[in-house]
Amino acid sequence: MCHLSVGVEHQAFWAIKEMNLNAETCAGERKLQLQELEELRFDAYDSAMWLKLMLGKLRSRLIGPYTIIAIRANGAIELQGSDPDTSSFLVNGHRVKPFRDGAEACVVDDIPLLMPNSLQ
């Protein structure tokens, strides 16, 4: 076992005494630190729960092709999943992208466009 020199032992004793001199102040500071840690933990928990909730909501809507049910005047598009029993929901028209599964495009309806009589 090795003993510290008197000078080093005195410095260590002085540092410990200096740290413990204001016990009430240290206790108050420690309580504040613990309270801040608890608030951070609660914030992290709330953020994680919010993220789980949002991902759960989005995941069910992001999978699969959809059928356009209606296009609203404000640009919103009403979509329904490939299963006809699913309920329809509204999305922003800017977020909708065409679904191409590699099949060739085919003409569904052929509508001839005619000039109005007044312009002919």
Secondary structure as GFF3:
##gff-version 3
##sequence-region A 1 120
A	DSSP	alpha_helix	6	19	.	.	.	ID=ss1
A	DSSP	alpha_helix	23	62	.	.	.	ID=ss2
A	DSSP	beta_strand	66	71	.	.	.	ID=ss3
A	DSSP	beta_strand	76	81	.	.	.	ID=ss4
A	DSSP	beta_strand	89	92	.	.	.	ID=ss5
A	DSSP	three_ten_helix	93	95	.	.	.	ID=ss6
A	DSSP	three_ten_helix	117	119	.	.	.	ID=ss7
###
